[in-house]
């Protein structure tokens, strides 16, 4: 494999940790009483290296791509739903648009590898198409190694564009019929969690259909055997939207910007980014626990506690958007809530 250069990611500094923790603990509340909101406040303050973190111009970026594995019976929906849903996002009619509007978050859609031409459509998604969908990974590699590298690099380069300069927090989501199949294999390879613990119902498969899906994915796994290199895993089983999202996560962290992970497929993208550079984890906020059964196993494997458990399995950034108001609250209490000294309220240390 030819050399693969990635931007460096600085470890989140702990220079201000004691000061941030002291500020949190001296708000007019019992120590630790805001639970996970305190952890998010600390994380954001450390990422931004300030006692007064902010959330500036948040954006939801939805990466879309098609999957060759849809030639097999792994999904209830035909792959045309991918491009049709892209148009729904662009016209503002999807759940992601409704949730994003509530929090004043701009939605952008990136064509990472959709099997569709946009000539007759306006508006159009951001064009980053590698090609029109991956190959059927039951029979061959989903993409070449060069395409896998191109996918990662394209995601990194996307976030370096000028229009994102003022954004300091990203929400990532996806659209791609068949991508729970891709995510299951990517996660199994990179975490060594058995595939049978990761293959779920996707868009709502019956028990018998899920069994067929598992059989197909098991045969695909056997085609390659165990793989350790994350680029090879992406090449064999990934999707263009998954790889490009992994690159975007690396790009965000390299710029010292936080990002919010959505559900099962977005977690597969994180797994690739994490395998390429583990420091990326410090910049990730995990929004929710997906109804897709493998998500629980993966997050427990990494000892990650997400903010919400709402039994969501929609994708398209819906869980990240649902969690975003909590992230806002974590910043607001840190910046606006009175301290004991400010309010003239006695605390336990004043006796």
Number of C-alpha atoms within 10 A of each C-alpha: 7 7 5 9 8 15 13 14 19 14 17 20 14 14 11 15 17 10 13 22 16 12 15 24 19 18 21 18 16 11 15 12 10 14 9 16 20 22 15 19 26 25 23 28 24 23 23 18 19 16 20 15 20 16 16 12 15 21 20 25 20 25 32 33 32 30 29 23 27 21 15 14 15 26 23 16 14 12 22 14 14 23 22 12 17 25 20 15 22 19 13 15 12 17 17 25 24 16 18 23 14 11 14 13 20 13 20 16 21 25 28 31 25 30 20 17 10 15 8 7 10 10 11 17 20 13 13 20 20 21 17 18 25 27 22 19 26 22 12 16 21 26 25 17 18 13 19 25 20 17 29 27 22 22 27 24 13 20 21 15 9 8 9 16 12 11 16 20 22 26 26 29 30 28 28 30 26 27 30 24 27 25 26 27 28 31 28 23 23 20 15 15 17 13 19 15 15 24 26 23 24 23 17 14 16 12 11 9 16 19 17 16 21 21 15 19 25 17 14 21 21 11 15 15 10 13 16 12 14 20 24 19 24 32 26 29 31 32 34 36 35 34 31 33 35 29 29 30 32 34 27 27 26 22 17 22 19 26 28 26 28 30 29 30 31 26 24 30 29 27 25 28 26 19 16 17 15 15 19 27 20 20 25 22 24 23 27 26 24 23 19 22 18 24 24 18 13 22 16 10 12 9 9 12 15 19 21 17 13 12 13 15 19 20 23 28 29 28 31 30 29 21 21 22 12 17 22 16 15 21 22 16 16 23 16 10 16 16 18 16 12 11 11 10 13 11 16 7 5 7 5
